[in-house]
Amino acid sequence: MLQTYLHQLEDAAAKCGVRLLDAYLEAGLADSNYYRHRQGVHEVSEKIAVRVLAAIQKLAARKLKSAARRIA
């Protein structure tokens, strides 16, 4: 079964331990976009999905780096 971009982003965020809303904001998107997508008012476009996925990866890397500093 195919997953929507939103479900793919939710899965990626959960696996990385990142809040999806934070990823939207990191991607330079307004929080209203996040809420519209969650409510199904608008579908997530491929362009937006790529931006948000990059932001998820960036936030996850930042989170790992921060955790490594605390350990060291």
C-alpha distances in whole Angstrom, upper triangle without the diagonal:
4,6,10,13,14,12,12,16,16,15,17,20,20,20,23,25,25,25,22,25,28,25,25,29,30,28,30,28,30,29,28,25,24,25,24,20,20,21,19,22,21,18,18,19,18,22,22,19,21,24,22,21,24,26,24,25,28,28,27,30,32,32,32,35,37,36,38,41,41,41,44
4,7,9,11,10,10,13,14,13,15,18,18,19,21,23,23,23,20,23,25,23,22,26,26,24,27,25,27,26,26,22,21,22,21,17,18,19,17,20,18,15,14,15,14,18,18,15,17,20,19,18,21,23,21,22,26,26,25,28,30,30,30,33,35,34,36,39,40,40,42
4,7,8,6,6,10,11,10,12,15,15,16,18,20,20,19,16,19,21,19,19,23,23,21,24,22,24,22,22,19,17,19,18,14,14,16,14,17,16,12,12,13,13,16,16,12,15,18,16,15,18,20,18,19,23,23,22,25,27,27,28,31,32,32,33,36,37,37,40
4,5,5,6,9,10,11,12,14,15,17,19,20,19,18,15,17,19,17,16,20,21,19,21,19,20,19,19,16,14,16,15,11,11,13,11,14,12,9,8,10,10,13,13,10,13,15,14,13,17,18,17,19,22,22,22,25,26,26,28,30,31,32,34,36,37,37,40
4,5,5,6,9,10,10,12,14,15,16,18,16,16,12,15,17,14,13,17,18,15,18,16,18,17,17,14,12,14,14,10,11,14,12,14,12,8,6,8,7,10,9,6,9,12,10,10,13,15,14,16,18,19,19,22,23,23,25,27,29,29,31,33,34,35,37
4,5,5,6,9,10,10,12,14,15,16,14,13,10,12,14,12,11,15,16,15,17,15,16,14,15,12,10,11,11,7,8,11,10,12,11,8,6,9,10,12,10,8,11,12,10,10,14,14,13,16,18,18,18,21,23,22,24,27,27,28,30,32,33,34,36
4,5,5,6,9,10,10,12,14,15,14,13,11,13,16,14,14,18,19,17,20,18,19,17,18,15,13,14,14,10,10,13,12,15,14,11,10,13,13,15,13,10,13,15,12,12,16,16,14,16,19,18,18,21,23,22,24,27,27,27,29,32,32,33,36
4,5,5,6,9,10,11,12,14,13,13,11,14,16,13,14,17,17,16,19,18,20,18,19,16,14,16,16,13,13,16,15,18,16,13,11,12,11,14,12,9,11,13,11,9,13,14,12,13,17,17,16,19,21,20,21,24,25,25,27,30,31,31,34
4,5,5,6,8,10,11,12,10,10,7,11,12,9,10,14,14,13,16,14,16,15,16,14,11,14,15,11,11,15,14,17,15,12,10,12,11,13,10,7,9,10,7,7,10,10,8,11,14,13,13,16,18,18,19,22,23,23,25,27,28,29,31
4,6,5,6,9,10,10,9,9,6,10,12,10,11,15,15,15,18,16,17,15,17,14,11,13,14,11,10,14,14,17,16,14,12,15,15,16,13,11,13,14,10,10,13,13,10,13,15,14,14,17,19,17,19,22,23,22,25,27,27,28,31
4,5,5,6,9,10,10,11,9,13,14,13,14,17,17,17,20,19,21,19,20,18,15,17,18,15,14,17,17,20,19,17,14,17,16,18,16,12,14,15,12,10,14,14,11,12,16,15,13,17,19,17,18,21,22,22,24,27,27,27,30
4,5,5,6,9,8,10,9,13,13,11,13,16,15,15,18,18,20,18,20,18,15,18,19,16,15,19,19,22,20,17,15,16,15,16,14,11,12,13,10,8,10,11,7,9,12,12,10,13,15,15,15,18,20,19,21,24,24,25,27
4,6,5,6,5,6,6,9,10,8,11,13,13,13,16,16,17,16,18,16,13,16,18,15,14,18,19,21,20,18,15,17,17,17,15,12,13,13,10,8,11,10,6,8,11,9,9,12,14,12,14,17,17,17,20,22,22,23,26
4,5,5,6,7,8,12,12,11,14,16,16,17,20,19,20,18,20,19,16,17,20,17,15,19,20,22,22,20,18,20,20,21,18,15,16,17,13,12,14,13,10,11,14,12,10,14,15,13,15,18,18,17,20,22,22,23,26
4,6,8,10,11,15,14,13,16,18,17,18,22,21,23,21,24,22,19,21,23,20,18,22,23,25,24,22,20,21,20,21,19,16,17,17,14,12,14,14,10,10,13,12,9,13,15,13,13,17,17,16,18,21,21,21,24
4,5,9,10,13,12,11,14,16,15,16,19,20,21,20,23,21,18,20,23,20,19,23,24,26,25,23,20,22,20,21,19,16,16,16,13,11,12,11,7,8,10,9,6,9,11,9,10,13,14,13,15,18,18,19,21
4,7,9,12,11,11,14,16,15,17,20,20,21,19,22,21,17,19,22,20,18,22,23,26,25,23,21,23,22,23,20,18,18,18,14,13,14,13,9,10,12,9,7,11,11,9,10,14,13,12,15,18,17,18,21
4,6,9,7,7,11,12,11,13,16,16,17,15,18,17,14,16,19,17,16,20,21,23,22,21,18,21,20,20,17,15,16,15,11,11,12,10,7,9,10,7,7,10,10,9,11,14,13,14,17,18,18,20,22
4,5,5,7,9,10,11,13,15,14,15,12,15,15,11,13,16,15,13,17,18,20,20,19,17,19,20,20,16,15,16,15,11,12,13,11,8,12,12,9,10,14,13,12,15,17,16,17,20,21,21,23,25
4,5,5,6,9,10,11,13,12,12,10,13,12,8,11,13,11,10,14,15,17,16,15,13,16,16,16,13,11,13,12,8,9,12,9,8,11,12,10,11,15,15,14,17,19,19,20,22,24,24,26,28
4,5,5,6,9,10,11,9,9,7,10,9,6,9,12,11,10,13,15,16,16,16,14,16,17,17,13,13,15,13,9,12,13,10,10,14,14,11,13,17,16,15,19,21,20,21,24,25,25,27,30
4,5,5,6,9,10,10,10,9,12,12,10,12,15,14,14,17,19,20,19,19,16,18,19,18,14,14,15,12,9,11,12,9,8,12,11,8,11,14,13,12,16,17,16,18,21,22,22,24,26
4,5,5,6,9,9,11,10,13,12,9,13,15,13,14,17,18,19,18,17,14,15,15,14,11,11,11,9,6,8,8,5,5,9,9,7,10,12,12,12,15,17,17,19,21,22,23,25,27
4,5,5,7,5,7,7,10,8,7,10,12,11,12,15,16,16,15,14,11,13,14,13,9,9,11,8,6,9,10,7,8,12,12,11,13,16,15,16,19,20,20,22,25,26,26,29,30
4,5,5,5,6,7,10,10,9,12,14,14,15,17,19,19,17,17,15,16,17,15,12,13,14,10,9,12,12,9,10,13,12,11,14,16,15,16,19,20,19,22,24,24,25,28,29
4,5,7,10,10,14,13,12,15,17,16,17,20,21,22,20,19,16,17,17,15,12,13,13,9,8,10,9,6,8,11,9,8,12,13,12,13,16,17,17,19,21,22,23,26,27
4,6,9,11,13,11,11,15,16,15,16,19,20,20,18,17,14,14,14,11,9,10,9,6,6,9,8,5,9,11,10,10,13,15,14,16,19,19,20,22,24,25,26,28,30
4,7,9,12,10,11,15,15,15,17,20,20,20,18,18,15,15,16,13,10,12,12,9,9,12,11,9,12,14,13,13,17,18,17,19,22,22,22,25,27,27,28,31,32
4,6,8,7,8,11,12,12,14,16,17,16,14,14,12,13,14,12,9,11,12,9,9,12,13,11,13,16,15,15,18,20,19,20,23,24,24,26,29,29,30,33,34
4,5,6,7,9,10,11,13,15,16,15,14,15,13,15,17,15,12,14,16,13,12,15,16,14,15,19,18,17,20,22,21,22,25,26,26,28,30,31,31,34,36
4,5,5,6,9,10,11,13,14,14,13,15,14,16,18,17,13,15,17,14,12,16,17,14,15,19,18,16,19,22,21,21,24,26,25,27,29,30,30,33,35
4,5,5,6,9,10,10,12,11,11,13,13,15,18,17,13,15,18,16,14,18,19,17,18,21,21,20,23,25,24,25,28,29,28,30,33,34,34,36,38
4,5,5,6,9,10,10,9,8,10,9,11,14,13,10,12,15,13,11,15,17,15,16,19,20,19,21,24,23,24,27,28,28,30,32,33,34,36,38
4,6,5,6,9,10,10,10,10,9,12,14,14,10,11,14,13,10,13,15,13,14,17,18,17,19,22,21,21,24,26,26,27,30,31,31,33,36
4,5,5,6,8,9,9,11,11,15,17,17,14,14,18,16,14,17,19,17,17,21,21,20,22,25,24,24,27,29,28,29,33,33,33,36,38
4,5,5,6,5,6,8,9,12,16,16,13,14,17,17,15,18,20,19,19,22,23,22,24,27,27,27,30,32,31,32,35,36,37,39,41
4,5,5,6,5,6,6,10,13,14,11,11,15,14,12,15,18,17,16,20,21,20,22,25,25,25,28,30,30,31,34,35,35,37,39
4,5,8,8,9,9,13,16,17,14,13,17,17,14,16,19,18,17,20,22,20,21,25,25,24,27,29,29,30,33,34,34,36,39
4,6,8,9,11,15,18,19,16,16,20,20,17,19,22,21,20,24,25,24,25,29,29,28,31,33,33,33,36,38,38,39,42
4,5,6,9,12,16,17,15,15,19,19,17,19,22,21,21,24,26,25,26,29,30,29,32,34,34,35,38,39,39,41,44
4,7,10,13,16,17,15,16,19,19,18,20,23,22,22,26,27,26,28,31,31,31,34,36,36,37,40,41,41,43,45
4,7,9,13,14,12,13,16,16,15,18,20,20,20,24,25,25,26,29,30,30,32,34,34,36,38,40,40,42,44
4,6,10,11,10,10,14,15,14,15,18,19,19,21,23,23,24,27,28,28,31,33,33,34,37,38,39,41,43
4,7,8,6,6,10,11,10,12,15,15,15,18,20,20,21,24,25,25,27,29,30,31,33,35,36,38,40
4,5,5,6,9,10,11,12,14,15,16,18,20,21,22,24,26,27,28,30,31,33,35,36,37,39,41
4,5,5,6,9,10,10,12,14,15,16,18,20,21,23,24,25,27,29,30,31,33,35,36,38,39
4,6,5,6,9,10,11,13,14,16,17,19,20,22,23,25,26,27,29,31,32,34,35,37,38
4,5,5,6,8,10,11,12,14,15,16,18,20,21,22,24,26,27,28,30,32,33,35,36
4,5,5,6,9,10,10,12,14,15,16,18,20,21,22,24,25,27,28,30,32,33,35
4,6,5,6,9,10,11,12,14,15,17,18,20,21,23,24,26,27,29,31,32,33
4,6,5,6,9,10,11,12,14,15,17,18,20,21,23,24,26,27,29,31,32
4,5,5,6,9,10,10,12,14,15,16,18,20,21,22,24,26,27,29,30
4,5,5,6,9,10,11,12,14,15,17,18,20,21,23,25,26,27,29
4,5,5,6,9,10,11,12,14,15,17,18,20,21,23,25,26,27
4,5,5,6,8,10,10,12,14,15,16,18,20,21,23,24,26
4,5,5,6,9,10,10,12,14,15,16,18,20,21,23,24
4,6,5,6,9,10,11,12,14,15,16,18,20,21,23
4,5,5,6,9,10,11,12,14,15,17,19,20,21
4,5,5,6,9,10,10,12,14,15,17,19,20
4,5,5,6,9,10,11,12,14,16,17,18
4,5,5,6,9,10,11,12,14,15,16
4,5,5,6,9,10,11,13,14,15
4,5,5,6,9,10,11,13,14
4,5,5,6,9,10,11,12
4,5,5,6,9,10,11
4,5,5,6,9,10
4,5,5,6,9
4,5,5,6
4,5,5
4,6
4
